[in-house]
Amino acid sequence: MNEELYEYDSRSLRLRKRRRNTRRALGTAFRYLAAVLVFVIIFYVIFEQFFTTEKEKALIAKNALYEQSYSAMRASEKALAARIEVLREKDDSIYRELFHTAAPKLNPSGAADLIPESDSLSDGFFLSYSAEKAVRVVKMAATVEDNFKEIFANLEARIDSIPPLRFPLAEATYDRVGASIGERLNPFYGVPSSHDGIDLLSYQGEKVYASADGTVSSVVHSSTGIGTMVEISHKGGYVTRYGCLARVSVSSGSKVKAGDEIGAVGVSGKSFAPHLHYEVLRRGKVLDPVHHFFASVSPEQYSDMLYMAAGTGQSMD
């Protein structure tokens, strides 16, 4: 039995010695790896500090150039923003002077402009607003349906005349559209009066163009009403009138093509400011000119023009 105990103690001693040797080896290996890692880090830091590759040099130069460009662009952006603010204030002042209301800030057909500060509005407001808008949309849909019926009737009757569709000014944008036909507030007398055309905001001397092929049926020089005016007769019984002109470059009886210059914008007649008074008639019936602009603009711009024409309550003549 003593021999067995002795043999057991010997095995136990060898096992403990082997474990100590293993721990020492692992410790030595760990210290070696740690030393190598520290050395690599130190070497990398020194290399980064004192050595730069060609690619890094190119990137550093490019970043420096970007920083300079960014500073210049920021300065240009601030200058442009300041200029835009000045122009916006001038536009607001002019618009307020003409229409006695604030100018539209953004696309008027967008929901964000129609319902500002919506977080503070009640559910009842949204319900009533949606109901009113739904009624308007239904009425507009009915009008569109009636227009299609008229188109199909004309096609069946083989009426091939095309109505005046060209915008009479060079640039067709929604913010140039003022009051259209109907009862509008007169700028001189402050009372509602009949308005048979649409006001197109412009500047003194801007060129005016024929909306379609036709014959100049009348040229009137007057200091009353819509002032100096050109009337053009077109196929299909259509007539267009261009009023408040500063000058006329056609004569009665002359033939014109769509896009021909016929005059220039002015303030003749009972005009509040430079603009083009534009009318469209067919066989003596006054039509809404805004419905003849869709061929010159995108659907979004046409929608905006409809909004502006319907929402402007004061005419400029």
Contacts in CASP RR format, 6 or more apart in sequence:
PFRMAT RR
TARGET T0000
AUTHOR 0000-0000-0000
METHOD contacts of the structure
MODEL  1
MNEELYEYDSRSLRLRKRRRNTRRALGTAFRYLAAVLVFVIIFYVIFEQF
FTTEKEKALIAKNALYEQSYSAMRASEKALAARIEVLREKDDSIYRELFH
TAAPKLNPSGAADLIPESDSLSDGFFLSYSAEKAVRVVKMAATVEDNFKE
IFANLEARIDSIPPLRFPLAEATYDRVGASIGERLNPFYGVPSSHDGIDL
LSYQGEKVYASADGTVSSVVHSSTGIGTMVEISHKGGYVTRYGCLARVSV
SSGSKVKAGDEIGAVGVSGKSFAPHLHYEVLRRGKVLDPVHHFFASVSPE
QYSDMLYMAAGTGQSMD
52 60 0 8 1.000
91 103 0 8 1.000
92 102 0 8 1.000
92 103 0 8 1.000
95 101 0 8 1.000
95 102 0 8 1.000
95 103 0 8 1.000
96 102 0 8 1.000
96 103 0 8 1.000
98 187 0 8 1.000
98 201 0 8 1.000
98 272 0 8 1.000
98 273 0 8 1.000
98 314 0 8 1.000
98 316 0 8 1.000
99 178 0 8 1.000
99 312 0 8 1.000
99 313 0 8 1.000
99 314 0 8 1.000
100 314 0 8 1.000
104 113 0 8 1.000
104 175 0 8 1.000
104 308 0 8 1.000
105 113 0 8 1.000
106 112 0 8 1.000
106 113 0 8 1.000
107 113 0 8 1.000
107 300 0 8 1.000
107 304 0 8 1.000
108 114 0 8 1.000
108 174 0 8 1.000
108 304 0 8 1.000
108 307 0 8 1.000
108 308 0 8 1.000
109 300 0 8 1.000
109 303 0 8 1.000
109 304 0 8 1.000
109 307 0 8 1.000
115 121 0 8 1.000
115 126 0 8 1.000
115 129 0 8 1.000
118 126 0 8 1.000
159 236 0 8 1.000
161 234 0 8 1.000
161 235 0 8 1.000
161 236 0 8 1.000
161 237 0 8 1.000
161 238 0 8 1.000
162 212 0 8 1.000
162 235 0 8 1.000
163 212 0 8 1.000
163 234 0 8 1.000
163 238 0 8 1.000
163 280 0 8 1.000
163 282 0 8 1.000
163 292 0 8 1.000
164 211 0 8 1.000
164 212 0 8 1.000
164 234 0 8 1.000
164 238 0 8 1.000
164 240 0 8 1.000
164 258 0 8 1.000
164 280 0 8 1.000
164 292 0 8 1.000
165 211 0 8 1.000
165 212 0 8 1.000
165 292 0 8 1.000
165 293 0 8 1.000
165 294 0 8 1.000
165 295 0 8 1.000
165 296 0 8 1.000
166 209 0 8 1.000
166 210 0 8 1.000
166 211 0 8 1.000
166 212 0 8 1.000
166 258 0 8 1.000
166 259 0 8 1.000
166 295 0 8 1.000
166 296 0 8 1.000
167 211 0 8 1.000
167 293 0 8 1.000
167 296 0 8 1.000
167 297 0 8 1.000
168 200 0 8 1.000
168 208 0 8 1.000
168 209 0 8 1.000
168 210 0 8 1.000
168 211 0 8 1.000
168 240 0 8 1.000
168 242 0 8 1.000
168 276 0 8 1.000
168 278 0 8 1.000
169 176 0 8 1.000
169 200 0 8 1.000
169 202 0 8 1.000
169 206 0 8 1.000
169 207 0 8 1.000
169 208 0 8 1.000
169 209 0 8 1.000
169 265 0 8 1.000
169 276 0 8 1.000
170 206 0 8 1.000
170 207 0 8 1.000
170 209 0 8 1.000
172 293 0 8 1.000
172 296 0 8 1.000
172 297 0 8 1.000
172 301 0 8 1.000
173 297 0 8 1.000
173 301 0 8 1.000
174 297 0 8 1.000
174 301 0 8 1.000
174 304 0 8 1.000
174 305 0 8 1.000
174 307 0 8 1.000
174 308 0 8 1.000
175 201 0 8 1.000
175 308 0 8 1.000
176 200 0 8 1.000
176 201 0 8 1.000
176 202 0 8 1.000
177 198 0 8 1.000
177 199 0 8 1.000
177 200 0 8 1.000
177 201 0 8 1.000
177 290 0 8 1.000
177 305 0 8 1.000
177 308 0 8 1.000
177 309 0 8 1.000
177 312 0 8 1.000
178 198 0 8 1.000
178 199 0 8 1.000
178 200 0 8 1.000
178 201 0 8 1.000
178 308 0 8 1.000
178 309 0 8 1.000
178 312 0 8 1.000
178 316 0 8 1.000
179 195 0 8 1.000
179 198 0 8 1.000
179 199 0 8 1.000
179 309 0 8 1.000
179 312 0 8 1.000
179 313 0 8 1.000
179 314 0 8 1.000
179 315 0 8 1.000
179 316 0 8 1.000
180 195 0 8 1.000
180 197 0 8 1.000
180 198 0 8 1.000
180 199 0 8 1.000
180 288 0 8 1.000
180 289 0 8 1.000
180 290 0 8 1.000
180 309 0 8 1.000
180 310 0 8 1.000
180 312 0 8 1.000
181 195 0 8 1.000
181 196 0 8 1.000
181 197 0 8 1.000
181 198 0 8 1.000
181 286 0 8 1.000
181 287 0 8 1.000
181 288 0 8 1.000
181 289 0 8 1.000
182 194 0 8 1.000
182 195 0 8 1.000
182 196 0 8 1.000
183 192 0 8 1.000
183 193 0 8 1.000
183 194 0 8 1.000
183 195 0 8 1.000
184 192 0 8 1.000
184 193 0 8 1.000
184 195 0 8 1.000
184 312 0 8 1.000
184 313 0 8 1.000
184 314 0 8 1.000
184 315 0 8 1.000
185 191 0 8 1.000
185 192 0 8 1.000
185 193 0 8 1.000
185 313 0 8 1.000
185 314 0 8 1.000
185 315 0 8 1.000
186 192 0 8 1.000
186 193 0 8 1.000
186 314 0 8 1.000
186 315 0 8 1.000
187 272 0 8 1.000
187 314 0 8 1.000
187 315 0 8 1.000
187 316 0 8 1.000
187 317 0 8 1.000
188 270 0 8 1.000
188 272 0 8 1.000
193 315 0 8 1.000
195 315 0 8 1.000
195 317 0 8 1.000
196 279 0 8 1.000
196 286 0 8 1.000
197 277 0 8 1.000
197 278 0 8 1.000
197 279 0 8 1.000
197 280 0 8 1.000
197 286 0 8 1.000
197 289 0 8 1.000
198 277 0 8 1.000
198 278 0 8 1.000
198 279 0 8 1.000
198 288 0 8 1.000
198 289 0 8 1.000
198 290 0 8 1.000
198 309 0 8 1.000
199 275 0 8 1.000
199 276 0 8 1.000
199 277 0 8 1.000
199 312 0 8 1.000
199 315 0 8 1.000
199 316 0 8 1.000
199 317 0 8 1.000
200 275 0 8 1.000
200 276 0 8 1.000
200 277 0 8 1.000
200 278 0 8 1.000
201 275 0 8 1.000
201 316 0 8 1.000
202 265 0 8 1.000
202 266 0 8 1.000
202 274 0 8 1.000
202 275 0 8 1.000
202 276 0 8 1.000
203 265 0 8 1.000
203 274 0 8 1.000
204 246 0 8 1.000
204 265 0 8 1.000
204 266 0 8 1.000
204 267 0 8 1.000
204 274 0 8 1.000
205 246 0 8 1.000
205 247 0 8 1.000
205 264 0 8 1.000
205 265 0 8 1.000
205 266 0 8 1.000
205 274 0 8 1.000
206 264 0 8 1.000
206 265 0 8 1.000
206 274 0 8 1.000
206 276 0 8 1.000
207 261 0 8 1.000
207 263 0 8 1.000
207 264 0 8 1.000
207 265 0 8 1.000
208 230 0 8 1.000
208 242 0 8 1.000
208 245 0 8 1.000
208 261 0 8 1.000
208 262 0 8 1.000
208 263 0 8 1.000
208 264 0 8 1.000
208 265 0 8 1.000
208 276 0 8 1.000
209 258 0 8 1.000
209 259 0 8 1.000
209 260 0 8 1.000
209 261 0 8 1.000
209 262 0 8 1.000
210 232 0 8 1.000
210 240 0 8 1.000
210 256 0 8 1.000
210 257 0 8 1.000
210 258 0 8 1.000
210 259 0 8 1.000
210 260 0 8 1.000
210 262 0 8 1.000
211 232 0 8 1.000
211 240 0 8 1.000
211 258 0 8 1.000
211 259 0 8 1.000
211 280 0 8 1.000
211 292 0 8 1.000
212 232 0 8 1.000
212 234 0 8 1.000
212 238 0 8 1.000
212 240 0 8 1.000
212 258 0 8 1.000
213 234 0 8 1.000
213 235 0 8 1.000
213 255 0 8 1.000
213 256 0 8 1.000
213 257 0 8 1.000
213 258 0 8 1.000
214 232 0 8 1.000
214 233 0 8 1.000
214 234 0 8 1.000
214 235 0 8 1.000
214 255 0 8 1.000
214 256 0 8 1.000
214 257 0 8 1.000
215 232 0 8 1.000
215 233 0 8 1.000
215 253 0 8 1.000
215 254 0 8 1.000
215 255 0 8 1.000
215 256 0 8 1.000
216 230 0 8 1.000
216 231 0 8 1.000
216 232 0 8 1.000
216 250 0 8 1.000
216 251 0 8 1.000
216 252 0 8 1.000
216 253 0 8 1.000
216 254 0 8 1.000
216 255 0 8 1.000
216 256 0 8 1.000
216 262 0 8 1.000
217 231 0 8 1.000
217 232 0 8 1.000
217 233 0 8 1.000
217 239 0 8 1.000
217 252 0 8 1.000
217 253 0 8 1.000
218 229 0 8 1.000
218 230 0 8 1.000
218 231 0 8 1.000
218 252 0 8 1.000
219 229 0 8 1.000
219 230 0 8 1.000
219 231 0 8 1.000
219 248 0 8 1.000
219 250 0 8 1.000
219 251 0 8 1.000
219 252 0 8 1.000
220 227 0 8 1.000
220 228 0 8 1.000
220 229 0 8 1.000
220 231 0 8 1.000
221 227 0 8 1.000
221 228 0 8 1.000
221 248 0 8 1.000
221 268 0 8 1.000
222 228 0 8 1.000
222 229 0 8 1.000
222 268 0 8 1.000
222 269 0 8 1.000
223 268 0 8 1.000
223 269 0 8 1.000
224 269 0 8 1.000
224 270 0 8 1.000
225 269 0 8 1.000
225 270 0 8 1.000
225 317 0 8 1.000
226 241 0 8 1.000
226 243 0 8 1.000
226 244 0 8 1.000
226 269 0 8 1.000
226 270 0 8 1.000
226 271 0 8 1.000
226 277 0 8 1.000
226 317 0 8 1.000
227 243 0 8 1.000
227 244 0 8 1.000
227 245 0 8 1.000
227 268 0 8 1.000
227 269 0 8 1.000
227 270 0 8 1.000
227 271 0 8 1.000
228 243 0 8 1.000
228 244 0 8 1.000
228 245 0 8 1.000
228 246 0 8 1.000
228 247 0 8 1.000
228 248 0 8 1.000
228 268 0 8 1.000
228 269 0 8 1.000
229 241 0 8 1.000
229 242 0 8 1.000
229 243 0 8 1.000
229 244 0 8 1.000
229 245 0 8 1.000
229 277 0 8 1.000
230 241 0 8 1.000
230 242 0 8 1.000
230 243 0 8 1.000
230 245 0 8 1.000
230 248 0 8 1.000
230 250 0 8 1.000
230 262 0 8 1.000
230 263 0 8 1.000
231 239 0 8 1.000
231 240 0 8 1.000
231 241 0 8 1.000
231 242 0 8 1.000
232 239 0 8 1.000
232 240 0 8 1.000
232 241 0 8 1.000
232 242 0 8 1.000
232 256 0 8 1.000
232 262 0 8 1.000
233 239 0 8 1.000
234 240 0 8 1.000
236 282 0 8 1.000
237 282 0 8 1.000
237 283 0 8 1.000
238 280 0 8 1.000
238 281 0 8 1.000
238 282 0 8 1.000
239 279 0 8 1.000
239 280 0 8 1.000
239 281 0 8 1.000
239 282 0 8 1.000
239 284 0 8 1.000
240 278 0 8 1.000
240 279 0 8 1.000
240 280 0 8 1.000
240 281 0 8 1.000
241 277 0 8 1.000
241 278 0 8 1.000
241 279 0 8 1.000
241 281 0 8 1.000
242 262 0 8 1.000
242 263 0 8 1.000
242 276 0 8 1.000
242 277 0 8 1.000
242 278 0 8 1.000
243 268 0 8 1.000
243 276 0 8 1.000
243 277 0 8 1.000
243 278 0 8 1.000
243 279 0 8 1.000
244 265 0 8 1.000
244 266 0 8 1.000
244 267 0 8 1.000
244 268 0 8 1.000
244 269 0 8 1.000
244 271 0 8 1.000
244 274 0 8 1.000
244 275 0 8 1.000
244 276 0 8 1.000
244 277 0 8 1.000
244 317 0 8 1.000
245 263 0 8 1.000
245 264 0 8 1.000
245 265 0 8 1.000
245 266 0 8 1.000
245 268 0 8 1.000
245 276 0 8 1.000
246 263 0 8 1.000
246 264 0 8 1.000
246 265 0 8 1.000
246 266 0 8 1.000
246 267 0 8 1.000
246 268 0 8 1.000
247 263 0 8 1.000
247 264 0 8 1.000
248 262 0 8 1.000
248 263 0 8 1.000
249 261 0 8 1.000
249 262 0 8 1.000
249 263 0 8 1.000
249 264 0 8 1.000
250 256 0 8 1.000
250 260 0 8 1.000
250 262 0 8 1.000
250 263 0 8 1.000
256 262 0 8 1.000
265 274 0 8 1.000
265 275 0 8 1.000
265 276 0 8 1.000
266 274 0 8 1.000
266 275 0 8 1.000
267 273 0 8 1.000
267 274 0 8 1.000
269 317 0 8 1.000
270 317 0 8 1.000
271 277 0 8 1.000
271 316 0 8 1.000
271 317 0 8 1.000
272 316 0 8 1.000
272 317 0 8 1.000
273 316 0 8 1.000
275 316 0 8 1.000
275 317 0 8 1.000
277 316 0 8 1.000
277 317 0 8 1.000
278 289 0 8 1.000
279 286 0 8 1.000
279 289 0 8 1.000
280 286 0 8 1.000
280 287 0 8 1.000
280 288 0 8 1.000
280 289 0 8 1.000
280 292 0 8 1.000
281 287 0 8 1.000
288 309 0 8 1.000
290 305 0 8 1.000
290 306 0 8 1.000
290 309 0 8 1.000
293 302 0 8 1.000
293 305 0 8 1.000
294 302 0 8 1.000
297 305 0 8 1.000
END
